[in-house]
Structure formats: structure tokens, C-alpha cells
């Protein structure tokens, strides 16, 4: 008996995916809007009926980020003690048990506290993707391993936390989140990026205007 068109479609379009889909919001510096863009997308997905949770989002005291977080379910972080201090890390096992469709994982280059399931957050992401959970994450270009030396030569600042070059290349979609150096300075002076006591120190170091322009030229 010949197959019907819908039979062929079922063969060509399997109902189950082999791996989660990885989407990355990439920026040239902190404060350009990666986390805000990631959360905004999560809210849109939630409105379409997708089961979206927050694995980890760093607010750094930013009110706009804190307001968006209230609209999305949060998987509580795992509390861990290290050298007498209590830290919180993303709870990979709790997310796997929850089995959401999509999980938000901020600051992909983060190094986990010793004793965590994985040494690096990007390794946490790989496990979530292998469990067929879609991951939406954020990263600054200076945290890509091969680019870190270029950033050091421009800024004089060594970037300690990096991801191997292959990690961002595995993203099914990469969204560049951009902002002019002038607009970023304005955001910083309003306190939209760091607390007020950190602003002047940041503006005189990594966020010097000439560095921002150099970064723009590198991207061109």
C-alpha cells in the first residue's frame, strides 16, 4: 500500500529532538543589554505557552532586570559553602528534574565554586542541552578564549574567565547586542550597569571611551 503524504512527513519530521537548542546573546562589554534581551525573549516565549525557567540570572542590582525576573519561574540555586563563605550556584540537577522546555543561563563564562557538579558554567549548559532542554545564554566577546589576549592588549586588563572558542560556535543562533560607547557611558552614569560606587572606577579603567571606540573598530 503506497504511503500517504502525511506518512512521509512523519518520517521526515521526527517528533523528538536529539538535543536542546542553544541560543546566545553576545555583546562587546557588560551593560550593553544582553541579559535584558535574554529576559525579554523569555517573556515572549512564555506568552506563547512555552515552559521557561531561570537557571541563573545575575542582576548586579539593576532594577530593570529585577523587574523582568518576577515574570518568569526561577529554579532556586544550590547553596554551597567554600572556605567559610556561602555561595549560590545554578542547580543543574534541580533543572533536570524540573524538565522545562527552556532555561535561561546568564554569564556563560562563569567559573563554578569548587565542589560543583562541573567546573565551568558552559559545561552545565552542555548537560542541559544533552537532556533536550533549550538553553538561552549570554556572553561578552572578551570571554572567548582566543579573543582574551586581544582585549588585554587593548585594555591592559586580563580576563580570567573564558570559554573555549568552540562553545559559542555551537549556538544555533547568535544575537549581537550592541550599543555605542557614548550610550554605554550614559547607562553607567545613570547606575543602570553597576552600583554608583563602582561607576567612576569602571569608567577610568575597562570602560574608557577610547577602548569602546577601539572595540567598535575591531568589530568592523
C-alpha positions in Angstrom: 0.0 0.0 0.0 1.6 3.4 -1.0 2.3 5.8 1.7 0.2 8.9 2.2 1.9 12.4 2.2 1.4 12.7 6.0 3.2 9.4 6.4 6.3 10.7 4.6 6.1 14.0 6.7 6.1 11.9 9.9 9.3 10.2 8.8 11.0 13.4 7.7 10.0 15.3 10.8 10.6 13.2 13.9 8.6 14.3 17.0 11.6 14.2 19.3 14.7 16.3 19.0 18.1 14.7 19.8 19.4 17.7 21.7 18.3 21.1 23.1 18.7 24.3 21.0 21.4 26.7 22.2 20.8 30.4 21.6 23.4 33.0 22.6 23.2 36.8 23.2 26.7 38.1 22.5 28.0 41.6 23.5 31.2 43.5 23.4 31.0 44.7 27.1 29.0 44.4 30.3 25.9 46.7 30.2 25.1 46.6 26.5 21.8 44.8 27.2 22.4 41.1 26.8 20.6 40.0 30.0 17.7 42.3 29.4 17.4 41.0 25.8 17.5 37.4 27.1 14.8 38.0 29.7 12.6 39.9 27.1 12.8 36.9 24.8 11.9 34.6 27.7 8.8 36.6 28.5 7.7 36.4 24.8 8.3 32.7 24.7 6.3 32.3 27.9 3.4 34.3 26.4 3.4 31.7 23.5 2.9 28.9 26.0 6.5 27.7 26.4 7.7 26.4 29.8 10.5 28.8 30.5 12.6 28.9 33.8 15.5 30.9 35.1 18.5 28.7 35.9 20.7 31.7 36.8 20.4 35.4 36.1 22.8 37.9 37.7 21.0 41.2 38.4 24.0 43.2 39.8 21.4 45.4 41.5 19.8 46.5 38.2 16.2 47.4 38.8 15.1 46.7 35.2 16.5 43.2 35.3 14.9 42.6 38.8 11.5 43.6 37.4 11.7 41.3 34.5 12.8 38.3 36.6 9.5 38.5 38.6 7.6 37.4 35.4 9.5 34.1 35.0 9.7 31.0 37.1 13.0 30.6 38.9 14.7 27.3 39.8 16.3 28.0 43.3 20.1 28.0 43.2 22.1 25.5 45.1 23.8 26.9 48.3 27.4 25.8 48.8 30.0 26.6 51.4 33.6 27.3 50.3 36.3 28.4 52.7 33.8 29.5 55.3 31.7 31.6 52.8 28.3 30.6 51.5 27.9 30.8 47.7 25.0 30.1 45.3 25.4 28.3 42.1 23.0 27.2 39.4 21.3 23.9 40.4 21.7 21.7 37.3 20.1 18.6 38.9 17.1 20.6 40.0 16.6 21.9 36.5 17.0 18.4 35.0 14.3 17.2 37.5 12.0 20.1 36.5 12.5 19.4 32.8 11.5 22.8 31.4 11.4 23.5 27.7 13.7 26.5 28.0 16.2 27.5 30.7 18.0 30.9 30.9 21.7 30.7 31.9 23.4 34.1 32.3 27.1 34.7 32.1 28.3 31.6 30.3 32.0 32.0 31.1 31.4 31.8 34.9 33.6 29.5 36.9 31.7 27.4 39.5 32.7 27.1 43.1 34.9 24.0 43.8 32.6 21.1 44.7 30.1 22.0 42.0 28.9 19.3 39.5 31.0 20.9 36.8 34.0 23.3 36.9 32.5 25.8 34.4 29.0 27.0 33.6 29.3 26.2 29.9 29.7 22.6 31.0 26.5 22.9 32.9 24.9 24.1 29.7 26.2 21.2 27.7 24.5 18.8 30.2 21.2 20.7 29.9 21.4 20.6 26.1 22.1 16.9 26.2 18.9 16.5 28.2 17.0 18.1 25.3 16.4 21.3 27.2 16.8 24.5 25.1 19.2 27.0 26.6 19.4 30.8 26.2 22.6 32.3 27.5 24.8 35.5 27.4 28.4 36.1 26.8 30.8 39.0 26.2 33.4 38.6 23.4 36.3 39.3 25.8 35.5 36.0 27.5 36.1 33.9 24.3 39.5 32.2 24.8 41.2 33.4 21.6 39.9 37.0 21.9 41.0 37.5 25.5 44.7 38.3 24.6 43.4 40.9 22.1 41.3 42.5 24.8 44.3 42.5 27.2 46.4 44.3 24.5 43.7 47.0 24.1 42.6 47.5 27.7 45.6 46.3 29.7 43.2 44.1 31.7 43.5 40.3 31.8 40.2 38.4 31.5 40.3 35.5 34.0 37.2 33.6 33.0 37.0 32.4 29.4 35.2 29.8 27.3 36.8 27.7 24.5 36.2 29.0 21.1 34.1 26.0 20.1 31.4 26.9 22.8 29.9 29.9 21.1 30.2 28.2 17.7 27.8 25.5 18.9 24.9 28.1 19.2 22.1 27.5 16.7 21.5 31.3 16.8 23.7 34.1 18.0 22.3 37.6 18.6 24.7 40.5 18.7 23.6 43.0 21.3 25.3 46.3 20.5 25.4 49.8 22.0 27.6 52.8 21.2 30.4 53.7 23.7 28.6 57.0 24.4 25.3 55.3 25.1 27.0 52.8 27.4 28.7 55.6 29.3 25.3 57.2 29.8 23.8 54.0 31.1 26.7 53.6 33.5 26.4 57.1 34.9 22.7 56.5 35.5 23.6 53.5 37.5 22.0 51.1 35.1 25.0 48.8 34.9 26.9 49.0 38.2 26.3 50.4 41.6 27.2 54.1 41.9 30.4 53.4 43.9 31.8 51.3 41.1 30.9 53.6 38.2 33.8 56.1 38.3 36.4 53.4 38.8 35.0 51.4 35.9 34.8 54.4 33.6 38.5 55.1 34.2 39.6 51.5 33.5 37.9 48.9 31.3 35.2 51.4 30.1 37.4 54.2 28.9 35.9 55.9 25.9 38.9 55.2 23.7 38.6 51.5 24.5 35.0 51.4 23.5 35.9 53.0 20.1 38.7 50.5 19.6 36.2 47.7 20.3 33.8 49.1 17.7 36.7 49.3 15.1 37.6 45.7 15.9 34.0 44.6 15.2 34.1 46.4 11.9 
